[in-house]
């Protein structure tokens, strides 16, 4: 069965999309088959991978709104070992549609229950509490919390932890917290160490993931629809996401797979 991971924080701009793209890319480069599910109506993961969506493109909207829709029809191959279920503005309408469905919090789990083609399924989640967020919680066994060195980012994390606590009460939901991921980190600022201390107090030092340092190349890579490994393979951001992937493999108990040659990956669409 795939290892399922959601990337979540109720604060926007903390690196959820950046992490979804580049953690997935690093895992795929190591020989793992990876599916990323874009659950955000802004579709930034979809755009950041250079995948174009139009009104006829099947997306996560179609997967969740229609119980008879085969999720495989929405899967696109975007890199070697790397697939995507895309999203666009239509995804915003899912909140109202799901509200009237039975088992509305579990539709993603129901629809992807037979998804065995991948080693990893990674969910890029919207920065808000709602039915899409609850669907992500009940689907994913593991969770990573990206947190930037700012107080509002930590507050967004506390909101997710509160939501998890409520889901434990009603659904017996107990995810494995892979860890808190410090992103956009600049060690020169005192707030960086203060937020790290807060994270250590909340999770313990063993749940603090290796930091992703600030690097303008990350934003530029997404503007061009490329992973950091394609855009700037020798950058510190590429090194940081490579290190993160190694740590995730270790924490979920999966041995590193044979590295494959991804130089000049070409994306293709199903």
C-alpha positions in Angstrom: 0.0 0.0 0.0 1.2 3.6 -0.7 2.6 5.7 2.1 0.2 8.6 2.3 1.4 12.0 3.5 -0.4 15.3 3.8 1.4 18.6 3.9 -0.7 20.9 6.1 -0.8 24.3 7.9 -3.7 26.7 8.1 -1.4 29.6 7.3 -0.7 30.3 3.6 2.7 31.0 2.3 4.6 28.6 4.5 5.9 26.3 1.8 3.2 23.6 1.5 3.2 23.7 -2.3 6.9 24.0 -2.6 7.4 21.1 -0.3 4.8 19.0 -2.0 6.5 19.5 -5.4 10.1 19.1 -4.3 9.7 16.4 -1.7 7.8 14.4 -4.3 10.4 15.1 -7.0 13.2 14.0 -4.7 11.4 10.8 -3.8 10.7 10.1 -7.5 14.4 10.7 -8.4 15.3 7.9 -5.9 13.2 5.4 -7.8 9.9 5.7 -5.9 6.6 6.1 -7.8 4.9 9.1 -6.4 1.4 10.6 -6.9 0.7 14.2 -5.8 -2.9 15.2 -5.2 -3.5 19.0 -5.5 -6.4 19.8 -3.2 -6.1 23.6 -3.3 -8.4 25.5 -5.6 -5.6 27.9 -6.4 -3.9 25.0 -8.2 -0.4 26.2 -7.4 1.1 22.7 -7.3 -0.5 22.0 -10.7 0.9 25.2 -12.1 4.2 24.8 -10.3 4.7 21.5 -12.2 4.0 23.2 -15.5 0.8 21.2 -16.0 -1.9 23.1 -18.0 -5.6 22.7 -17.1 -8.6 23.8 -19.2 -12.3 23.3 -18.8 -12.1 19.8 -20.2 -9.3 18.6 -18.0 -10.3 16.0 -15.4 -9.2 17.3 -11.9 -9.7 16.5 -8.2 -13.0 18.2 -8.6 -14.3 15.5 -10.8 -12.8 12.7 -8.7 -14.6 13.9 -5.5 -17.9 15.2 -6.9 -18.9 12.1 -8.8 -18.9 8.7 -7.0 -18.8 6.9 -10.3 -15.8 8.8 -11.7 -12.6 6.7 -12.0 -9.8 8.7 -10.3 -7.3 7.2 -12.8 -9.0 9.4 -15.5 -7.6 12.4 -13.7 -4.1 11.1 -13.2 -1.4 12.8 -15.4 2.2 11.7 -15.6 4.3 14.9 -15.2 7.8 13.5 -14.6 9.6 10.1 -14.5 8.0 8.2 -11.6 5.9 11.3 -10.8 2.1 11.6 -11.3 -0.4 14.3 -10.5 -4.1 14.7 -9.9 -4.5 18.4 -10.8 -6.7 21.2 -9.4 -8.1 24.5 -10.5 -10.7 27.0 -9.4 -13.5 24.5 -9.7 -12.1 22.7 -6.6 -13.5 25.6 -4.5 -17.0 24.3 -5.3 -16.3 21.0 -3.6 -17.1 22.3 -0.1 -20.8 22.7 -1.0 -21.0 19.5 -3.0 -19.4 17.4 -0.3 -21.6 18.9 2.4 -24.7 17.0 1.1 -22.9 13.6 0.6 -23.0 10.7 3.0 -19.6 10.0 4.6 -18.6 13.5 3.3 -15.4 13.5 5.3 -14.2 10.3 3.8 -14.8 10.7 0.0 -11.1 11.0 -0.8 -10.4 7.8 1.2 -13.3 6.0 -0.6 -12.3 7.1 -4.1 -8.5 6.3 -3.7 -8.9 3.2 -1.6 -7.6 1.1 -4.5 -4.7 3.4 -5.4 -1.8 0.9 -5.2 0.2 2.0 -8.2 2.4 4.3 -6.1 4.9 4.1 -3.3 3.9 7.5 -2.0 0.8 9.7 -2.3 1.3 13.3 -1.2 -1.5 15.7 -0.6 -1.0 19.4 -1.0 -3.7 20.9 1.2 -5.5 24.3 1.2 -4.7 26.6 4.2 -8.2 26.4 5.7 -10.4 24.2 7.8 -13.2 22.6 5.8 -14.4 19.4 4.3 -11.4 19.1 2.0 -9.1 19.4 5.0 -11.0 16.8 6.8 -10.9 14.5 3.8 -7.1 14.9 3.7 -6.9 14.1 7.4 -8.9 10.9 7.2 -7.0 9.7 4.0 -3.4 10.3 5.0 -1.6 8.1 7.5 1.3 10.7 7.9 1.5 14.4 8.2 4.2 17.1 7.7 3.7 20.6 9.1 5.7 23.3 7.2 6.3 26.3 9.5 8.0 29.6 8.6 9.9 31.6 11.3 6.9 33.8 12.2 4.2 33.7 14.9 1.3 33.5 12.5 2.7 30.4 10.9 2.9 28.7 14.3 -0.7 29.8 15.0 -1.8 28.0 11.8 -0.1 24.9 13.0 -1.9 25.0 16.3 -5.2 25.2 14.3 -4.4 22.0 12.5 -3.4 20.3 15.8 -6.8 21.3 17.2 -8.5 19.8 14.2 -6.6 16.5 14.6 -7.7 16.3 18.2 -11.3 16.7 17.3 -11.0 14.0 14.6 -9.4 11.6 17.2 -12.6 12.0 19.2 -15.1 11.4 16.4 -13.2 9.2 14.0 -10.5 7.5 16.1 -8.0 9.3 13.8 -4.4 9.2 14.9 -1.9 10.2 12.2 1.8 9.6 12.5 3.4 13.1 12.7 6.5 12.8 10.6 7.5 16.2 11.9 7.4 20.0 11.8 9.4 21.4 8.8 11.0 24.8 9.2 10.9 26.6 5.9 12.2 29.9 4.5 14.8 29.7 7.2 17.4 32.4 7.7 19.5 31.7 10.8 20.6 35.3 11.1 17.2 36.3 12.6 16.4 35.7 16.3 12.8 34.8 15.4 14.0 31.7 13.6 15.5 30.2 16.8 12.4 31.3 18.8 10.0 29.5 16.4 12.3 26.4 16.4 12.2 26.4 20.2 8.4 26.5 20.1 8.3 23.6 17.7 10.7 21.6 19.9 8.4 22.3 22.9 5.4 21.2 21.0 6.7 18.1 19.3 10.1 17.3 20.9 13.4 17.6 19.1 13.0 14.2 17.5 10.1 15.5 15.5 11.9 18.6 14.1 12.7 18.0 10.4 15.8 19.4 8.7 15.3 23.0 7.7 14.6 24.4 4.2 16.8 27.5 3.9 15.6 30.6 2.2 16.4 30.5 -1.5 15.0 32.7 -4.2 15.5 29.9 -6.7 12.5 28.0 -5.2 10.0 30.7 -6.3 11.7 31.2 -9.6 11.5 27.4 -10.3 7.8 27.3 -9.7 7.2 30.3 -12.0 8.8 28.3 -14.8 6.9 25.1 -13.9 10.0 23.3 -12.8 11.2 21.4 -9.7 14.2 22.8 -7.9 16.2 19.8 -9.2 15.5 20.8 -12.8 15.9 24.6 -12.3 18.9 24.7 -9.9 20.2 21.2 -9.1 23.2 22.6 -7.3 21.3 25.1 -5.1 21.1 24.9 -1.4 17.3 24.4 -1.8 17.9 21.3 -3.9 20.3 20.0 -1.2 17.8 20.7 1.5 14.9 18.9 -0.2 17.2 16.0 -1.0 18.1 15.8 2.8 14.4 16.1 3.7 13.5 13.2 1.4 16.2 11.0 3.0 14.8 11.9 6.4 11.2 11.1 5.4 12.3 7.7 4.0 13.9 6.9 7.3 11.0 8.1 9.4 8.4 6.1 7.5 10.6 3.0 7.5 11.1 2.8 3.8 14.6 1.9 2.5 16.1 4.2 -0.1 15.5 2.9 -3.6 17.8 2.8 -6.5 18.5 6.3 -7.9 17.3 6.8 -11.5 18.6 9.1 -14.1 16.2 12.1 -14.4 18.5 14.5 -16.3 16.3 16.5 -18.6 13.1 14.9 -17.5 10.3 15.5 -19.9 6.7 15.8 -18.7 4.0 14.0 -20.6 0.3 14.0 -20.2 -2.0 11.0 -20.2 
